[in-house]
Amino acid sequence: MGHAIPTIIKQSLIMCSGCRLISPSCYPECPPMGLETLKIDDFQLHASTTKRYGLGAHRGRLNIQAGLHEDDLYDGAWCAGRDDPLQWFEVDARRLTKFTGVITQGRSSLCDWVTSYKVMVSNDSHTWITLKNGSVDLIFHANREKEIPVRNIFPAPVVARYIRVNPRSWFARGSICMRVEILGCPMSDPNNYYHRRNEVITTDDLDFRHHSYKDMRHLMKVVNEMCPNITRIYNIGKSQSGLKLYAIEISDNPGEHELGEPEFRYTAGSHGNEVLGRELLLLLMQFMCLEYLSGNQRIRHLVEETRIHLLPSVNPDGYEKAFEVGSELSGWSLGRWSNDGIDIHHNFPDLNSILWEAEVKKWIPRKMFNHHVPIPEWYQSKNASVAVETRALIAWMEKMPFVLGGNLQGGELVVTFPYDKTRSQGVIREQTPTPDDHVFRWLAFSYASTHRLMTDANRRACHTDDFAKEDGTINGASWHTAAGSMNDFSYLHTNCFELSMYVGCDKFPHESELPEEWENNRESLLVFMEQVHRGIKGVVRDLQGRGIANAIISVEGIGHDIRTAADGDYWRLLNPGEYTVTVRAEGYSLTSKKCEVGYEMGATRCDFTISRTNMSRIKEIMQKFNKQPIRLPIRQLQARRLISQNRALVYSVQVLSSIPTMCAYICVKAYISHGSLFIDIKIFYKFLAHHLIFWRELQKQVNNYYFADYV
């Protein structure tokens, strides 16, 4: 039902009741007006009739999503109250606008969509002119299913204030339901109040455009060439199709971990169609390079005190699919998954269930730690449904001693923090906090509160949930449960605290929106990075000053520990307060001290020096000599042995912390025979019974004897 759009139109200007059709040879393509991005508010949307409030005109926005449970408030489209050709959906631009096209979808939740429509325009909302092909009304072909957007470009732009979409036919077994975006360029009018109120201008001279994989790689190379002393490009692996997963490091000593310097990461694009995060990271690396060169002290301090890693495209295969069709036509899901159909962000092993089961069985800490939960064997098998991109991420996360990380997502305006999986089985939404819940809430708020829109109580919700009421943050599991998330895995398997930033309602905003989105997120991106310097930090060393790797750092009252890095340095994110911190390492004595975290920025230094246990010293000696006799030169033996009147027999024991300790662990019988010193543990009890009378004398002499050369 309808007519084809003509390919040849009149080149002259046609005046009709105040609305003007303009020749296509003299106009550029106009961007979306902002139904999806919420630049068009609810009061600018009207409809002839509505089925119910939750299907009103305010829900007729491109890519809007229905709630988990359909109700009277939130549904996924505008639906007319009656199914007849007299229905219409209207947008008030509030100023003269050059309209160039319309994009439509069906209802997100049910099989309802419009298959054809007319377009009408007006300057006063009373007199309407229908776009025509000569003397015949233009009929635009629309959707064949509910999700894939269909764009129709007008034969010539038309200037007006109001625009209506008038459905003419719809899916036979459905109803009149639409989600819409209007393409239009506001006409110049400096006196227009609405335009001035919403206008956001950036002063940063950056590359504000969408970048293909090739363009992204070139841009990263340009940044590296501009700032070779503080940047390094590397890749963490390849995608399923063989595209390298490029990252850029920003640090005053790129390529090396500096003792005491925390490591931070931003990732983006795990869902390939959520493009805004990818472009924000490309803008961030440009910004930091330029500001460092210009002497910005804030940026210089960040670069000199932090090792920063930016991975802009975790799923380049998915991005290329979305990029190929364009920002308004990729819909809600095209390019979301990897090439082999896997959701990378939720493809990590479910360590939550392993930890919670161990807690129920009271295995912690006897059989299992409350941190660094191991990856199950089945997950590491070649037959497991694990994306190659996920494996590359895990290897990267295990290699680098990351302290804090953020993954940029799209389609909402909120920051989520672990846990992402509900603890109660079968429950879709449930508050499921980590032992570090207070720290995570602060980290989330640090981003949300400095974003231009996230905490704005007057802003419209993107889809269903009004996160502004929650200060722009939410526990992931209380939003919707998701097992195997990157956030939960990072917290339970590594030292890194990971959060998700949903940086915009529009997953793939038009290129013209990028400067404003950069302004929305720039300060948040910087402030969140600075939080890596909150809490305590230090180095755990032995008595010889050597760093001890894998020492466990415990904070009293928090049931989640971390571990030291390879050089013995550690970073523990904490909110301001006084904490009792305990350090333990295999073969070393447990040590505790008080550490205080202040309100000023900068982690409190809290170093530890720990000594080895006596048992570990004995084990080392025995291992060194393979549990065989320790042969010393005869002269050295003679200089050390005690003289007995009857025979040259010496019993010596290394000093332990107390007699009970010695009795509980080991006794050494030493005797000299033919120039050899033997260590015999088996006869401990017999030795103890026969020679207790020598104990006090041995205590006086013990510091002079044989183990001194080896301990």
N, C-alpha and C positions, 0 to 999 in steps of 0.2 A: 504494500500500500504506500504509494509515494512516487516521487519523480527524482531522477538523477540530478545532481548538482551540475549546472552548466559549466563548461570549461571556457567558454568565450562570453564575456560580459561587456557591457558598454563602458568605455573609458571615461565618459563624461561624468560630471558631478550631478547627482539627481537630488533635488530638494523635495522633501515631502513632509509637510506639517511640522517643520522645525527640526526633523531628523535628517541627517545627511549621510548618503552613501558615498564612499570615497574610492577612487580608482585603486586597484590592488597594486599597480606599478609604483605607487608613491607612498607605501607604508611598510614599516617593519612588522614582524610578528610580535604581538603583545603577550606579556606574561599573564599568569593567573592573577585574578583580582584578590584572591585570598580567602575563599570559603574554607579550604582545607587548613590553611595556616591560621585561621581565626582573625585575620585582619578585617574581614567582613563580620560584624557582630550579629547576634540573633535578631536585633531590632531592624536589620536591613533585609531580612528574609520574610517573605509572605507567601501565602498559598490560597487557592480558591476554597478548598475544604481540606480537612484532615481526618484521618480515621480515628485517631485519639492523640492526646498530648504527646506521648512518646514517639509518635510518628509525624510530628508537626514540621513546619517549614524549617525550624532551627536544626532539624536532624538531616536535612537534605544536602549535606556537605560531602564532597568527594572523599572516599576512603574512610568515612566515619564508621566506627564499629559498634555493634550492639553489645550489651552487657552479657555476662556469663549466663544470666537468667533474664529472659525478656520480661519486661514489666511495663507499667504505664509511663515511666519516666525516660527510659533509654532504649531506643531501637535503632536499627541501622539504615534509615532512609526517611524521606518524606513520602507518605502514602496518602493519596487522595481519599476523601470520605465517600466519593462515588466514582464508579468506573465509567466515565463517559468523556467525549471529546471536548467538553467545556472546562475541563480542569486546567490549572496552570500553577507554575512555580515562579516566583518573582524575586528579583534582586534590585535593591535600591542602592545605586553607587554613590548617592549623596552629592554628586557633582557630574558635570558633563564628562562622559567617558567614551573613548573610541573602542567599541566592542568589535572583536575580530573572530570569536568562535566560542563553542560550548563543548565541554567534556561531560559525559554521563556514565553512570554505573547503575546497576540494579540494587535491590535491598540486600544487605550483607547477611541477614539471618535466614531468609526464606526465598523461594523461587518466584520473585516478583521483579519484573523489569519492563521498561518501555522500549518498544521496537522502532518507533518513529515519532517525530515531533515537529512542530512549527516554532518559529522564533518571532516574537513581537517586541517592539521598542516604543518608548514614550518619553516625553520630557515633563509631563505633568501627572502621569499615572491615570489619566482619564481618557485621553485620545491615544489609541494604539495603532501602530503601523506594522503589518506583517511583512517580513522579508519575502521578496518575490523573485521569480525567474520570469522576467518580462511581465506579463499580466497574470501569471499563475503563481499562487502561493508556493514558496519553497518548502519541501518536505525533506527533513534530514533523517537519514537512516541511523538508528541508535543501536541498542545492545541485543546480543543473541544469548547472553547468559549474564549472571548477576555481578561478576567480579571484574572482568577485563574492561578497563575504561575505553570508551570510543570517543575520538575527537572529531568534531566537524568544524572546519574553517569556513567562514562566510565568504561568498564570492567577492565581496568588497566590505571593508569596515563600515560601521554605522555609528554615528555620534548621537548619544542620548544619555539620559540619566537613569532610566529604568529599563530593565530587560525581563521578558517573560519567556518561559519554555512551556509550550502547550502540547502535551502528549496527544498523539493521534491514534496510535495503536500500541498494544502491549501483549505480553505473553498470555496465550490463550487460557492457561490454567492458573494464572496469577492475577495480580491487581496492578493499578497504576502506582508504582513506587520508583523513586529516583534519588540518586546522589549526584550532585552537580558541581562543576567548576566553570566559571566564566572567564574567558580570556579578554582582557581589556587594558587600555592605557589611559590613565587619567589625563584629561586635558589641563593645560597649564592654568592655574588659578591660585596665585599667592594669597588671596584673601579667604580661601576656603578653610574654615575652622577645623573640619574633620581631618583634612590632609595634614595640616600643621601639627595637630595634636599627636598623630601617629607616626610622623616622619622620624626616622632614625638615620643618622649620617655617621659614617666612620671616617676617621682621619688617617687610618693605616693604609699605606700604599702596598697592598698585597695582591696576589693573583686570585681574584674572586671569580672562579669558574669551576665547572666540573671537569675532572681529569680522568681520562682513560688510564688503563694500566701503563701504557707507554708514556703518557703525559706525567703520571705520578712519578715514575722512575726518573724521568728527565728533571722534574722539579726538585726531587731529593738530591740529585746530582748537582744542580745549580746551587742549592743551599750549602752543600758540602764544599763546593768550590769557593763560595763567598766566605765561609767560616771554617777553613780547613783545620784550624787549631783547636776547635771545640766540637767538631762533629765527626762522626764515622758512620758509614753505611755498611750494613751487613744483612744477611738473611738468615732466618731461623729454620728454613726448610722450603718445601714446595707444596703447591696445591695439587689437587687430584689431576688437573690437566697439565701440570708441570710449570706453572707460574711461580716464581720465587716470592716468598713472603718477606718483603723488605722491611727493615727497621732502621731508624737513625738514632744514634746515640749522641747526646749533647752533654758535654762535660769538659772541664778544663784539662783533663788527661784522658781523652777518649781511648778506649781499648783496654783499659786496666781498672781493676777495682782498687780504690785507695782505702787504706786502713781507716776505719771510723767514718767513712762517707756512705750515707744510705743510698740505696738504689730504688728508683721510682719507675713505674711504667704506665703508659696510656696505650690501650689497644682500641681498635674500631673496626667495623665492617665484618663482624662474625656472621651477621645477617647481611648478605651482599646488597640487598635493596635498601638498607638503612644507611643512606649515603652521607647524611649531614655530618656524622661523627668523623668519617674519613676526611672530608674536606676541612673540618675544624682542626684536625691534627696536621694537615698539610699547611694550613694557615698558621698554626702555632709554631711549627718549626721555622717558617719564614720570619715570623714576628720575633722569636727569640734570637735568631741570628742577627737581624737588623738592629734590634734594641741593644744587644751585646756590643755590636760595633759602634753604636752611637753613645755608649757609656752609661746606659740605664743601670743605676746601682742595684735596683731590685733584681733585675734579670742577671746581672753579673754575680750577685750573691748566690742566686739559685744555681747558676752554672758551676760556680766554684765550690759550692758546698754539697752538691747533689749530682749523682750520676743518673741522667734521665734517658729513658728509652721510649721512643714513639713508634708504634707499629700500626700504620694507618689502614691496612687492608688485610684482615685475617682471611677473608673469603673473596679473593679477586675473581674467581670463576663466577660466583653469583653476581658480583658487581657488574661484570661485563655484560651479563644478560640484561640486567636492569638498565644499564647505561645505553645499550643498543636501542631500546624502545623510547627512552627519554623520561624526564622527571615526572610528567603527569600521566603517562600511559603504562607505567610498570605495575600499577595497582598496589595491593597490600602485600603480595607474597612473591611475585616474580623475582627470582634471584635470592630469595631468603636462604635457601639451603645450599649445601655444597653440591658439587657435580654429581655425587653419588647419593644425593637426597637426604643428607644428614644435617640436623640443626646443630651447628658447631658449638654454640654457647651452652647447650644442654647435653653435650656428648661426653662429658667427663664422668669418671666412675663415681658411683653413689657411695661416698665414704660416710655420710651421715648415718645410714642404717648400720654400718659396721661399728661405728663409735657408740651409738645408742644401745645396740645389743650388748656390747662389752660393758657399758655402764649398768645395764639391768642385771647382768651376770656378775657384777662386782669384780670385773677383771682389771680395773684400773686402780692403782698403777702396777699391780703385780704381774699381769700377763700382757698388758698393753698400755701404751702411753696415751695421754689425752691430746696429743698433737702428733704431727708427722705420721698420720695414719697411713699405713702402706697400701699401695694399689693392689687389688686382688689379682691373682694369677690369670684368671679367665679373661680379664680385660686386656692383658698384655699379649694374649695369643693372636696369631695372624688371622684367625677366623672371626675375631670379635668385630662387631659393627662399630668400628672407630674410624673416624675420618683421618686422613693423613695430616690434615691441618691441625686436628686436635692433638695428635701424637707430637707434632712439631711444637705446639704450644707447651705441652707438658714437659718436653725435654728442655725447652727454654726456661720455664719456670723453675725447674730443678737445678739448672746450671747457674742461674743468676740469683744472688741473695737479695731478692726484692723485699722491700719493707711495706710498700703501699702501692696500690694499683687501682686504676679506674678503666672500665670498658664502656665506650660510648655507644649507646643504642639510639633508636628512633621510634617515633610514633606516639610519644607521650612526653610530658613535662614532669619528671619526678626522679629522685635518686633512691635506689633500693639498696638494702644492705642485708647480709646473711642473718639467719639462715633463709635459703630460698625454698627449702622443702619442709612441709609440715611434719611434726613429730608423730602426730596421731594418724594412723593409717586410715585412708578413705576420706579424710577431711580435706576439702579443697582450699579453704582459707583458715589460717590459724596463726596467731602470734607465736613465733618460734625463735626466741632470742638466743644468741650465742653467749658464752661467758663474758665476752667483751662488748655487750650490748651498748653500754654507755659510751664507749669509745666509738663504736660504729655510728651511733646516732649523732655524735658530734661531727664526725667526718662527713656524713651525709648532709648535715645542716650547713657545714662550711661551704659546700658547693651550692646547695639550693638557695641559701640566703643571699649569696652574691650574684646569683643569676637575675637578669632583669625581670623575668616573668614568673619564675617557679613559685615564689611565695606571695605573689600578688593576689590578694583575696578577691579582687574585682575581675580577675580574668575568667574566661569561660573554660570549663573542662574540655579537654581534647575529645574525649569520647563518652565515658560514663562516670569515672571516679574523679572527684574534685580533690586532688591532692594538695591544693593550696591550703585547705583546712588543716592538713597535717604538716604544715610548714614545708611542703614540697618534698617530704621524705616518707618512706614506708618500709617496714620489714618485708622482705620479699615474699615470705610464706603467708603473710597476712593479706597480700594482694592476690596471688594465685600460686599454688604449690608447683614446684618444678624440681625434679630429682636430677642430680648430676650437673648442676650449674657450675660455671667457671668460678663464681664467687665462693661457693661452699667448698669446692675442691681446693682452691687457693688457700683458704683459711685452715682447712684440716690437714692438708698434705705439705704445706710450706709455711714459712714465717709471714707470708704476705697477706695483708688485709686488703681485700678486693671489694669494690662496690660497682654498681651499674648506674650510669648517668643517662637518662632518657632526655635527650637535649632538644627535642622539638616535636610538635604534633605531626608535622609533615615529615615522613621518612626520607623523601627525595624531593626537597624543595627546589623550586625553579632557581636558575642561576642568579636571577636578579634579587633573590632573597638572601643570598649568602652574606653580603655585607652586614645586614641587620642581624642575622643569626650569629655572626662573629661577635658583634657588639653584645648580644645577649649572653654569650658564653665566655668571652675572653677573660674577664676578671675571675670567674669561677674556676676556669682551667688553671690559672696561676695560683689562686688561693689554695686549691686542693693539693697542688704539688707541694706547697709550703708546709702542709700538715705532716709531711714525712719527718719533719724536725720537731715533732711534739712527743714528749714522753721522756724516756731515759735511753742512754746509749753508753757503751763502754767496751772494754777489752778484758777478756778473761785470760790470765797468764798463770804459768807455774812459777816456782821459786827462782828459776833461771831466766825468767822474763819471756819465755816462749809462749805464743798464743796457743790456746787449746780449742780445737775444733769440736763441734757437736756437743759442747757443754750445754746443759739444760738450764734455762732461766725461768724460774717460777716466781710469781707474784702472789703473795698471800691474799686469799679471798677471791682469786680469779682462777677458775678451773681450766685454764688453757695456757700451756707453756710454749716457749720458743727455743731455738737453739742458736749457738754461735756459728758464724761463718768459718771458712777455711783458715782465716788468719786469727781467729779467736774474737773478732769484733761482733757486736750485736746491737740491735735497736729494738726497743720495746715500746710500742705506741701506748700511751696512757694519758688520761685526763689529769688536770692539776690535783695534787694531793700528796700525802706521805704514804709510802709503800714499804713493806718488808719484802726484800728481794733475796731469793736463795739461789745459789749456783751449785750444781752438782755435775760431776763428770766421772766416767768410769775410771777407777783407780785413784781417785782424788777425794780428799775430805770435803764434806759439805760445808759451805760457808754462807752466812747470811749477813745482811746489813740494811740499814734504813736508807731509802733514796727518796728525795723530795722533788716533785714536779711543780714548777711555778706556772704562773699565768702568762708570762712573757714568752715570745716565740724563741725556740731553741731548746733542744733536748738537754736534760741534766746529765752531766757526766757521772757515771757510776761504775768504776772499774773494780775488778776482783783479782786477787792473787790467791791461789789455792795450792795446798800442799798435797803431796801424794800420800796415800794410806800405807801403813806398814805392810799390809798384806800384799799390796801391789808391788812393793819393793822386793819382797821375798820372791814373788812370782817372776819378776823380771830377772832376778839373779839366777833362779833355777832354769828359766827359759834360755838365758844367755849361755849357760853351760850345759844345756840339754839334759838337766837333771843328773849330771855326772859329777864325780869328785872335782873339787876346785884345787888344782895343784899350784902351790906357791913355792918359791925358792926356799931352800932349807934355812938360809941365813935370815930371811924375812920372817919365817916361822919362829925361829929361835928368839928373835928380837921381840916377838909378841906374846910368847907363851908364858904362862905362870910356872914357877918352879915348885914342884912338889917334893917332899922328902923321900917318898917311896918310889915314884915313877913320874915321868913327864906326861901328866894327864891334865888336860884343861877342858873345863866346861864353860862355854860362853854362849850368851844369848843376846841378840840385839834388843835394845830398849824398846818396849812397846808402851802404849799410853797407860796401861795399868796391868797388874797381875792377872785379873780376870780376863782381860783381852788376850794376854799371852796364853793363858790356859785354854781359852776357847779356840784359838786358831792354830798355834804352832809352838813347838819346842825344838830347839836345835841341840843335838849332842855333837860336840866337837871333840875330836881326839886326834892326837898326832901319832902317826905310825909311818915309819919309813919316809918321812918328809911329805906326807900327804894329809890334807884336811878334808874330812868327809862330812856331808850333811845328811842326817838320817832322821826322817820324820816319823817313821812307823813305831819307833820305840818310845814315843812321847810319854805315855802314861807310866811305863816302867821306869823311865828316866826320872820323871817327876817324883815318884814315890821314894826312890832311893837317894835322891840328891837334893831334897828340899833344904837340908841343912846348909847347903852352899849358896842358897838364893841371895841372902843379904850381901854376902861377899861379892857375888857376881854382879849385883846391882851397882856396887861401887866401881867395879872394873869394866863394866860392859862398854862404855864409850870408847875404849881403846882398841877394840878388837876387829875381827876379820872383815866384817861387812862394811866397814867405813870406806874401803877403797872402791866399793861397787855401788853404793847407795847415794 
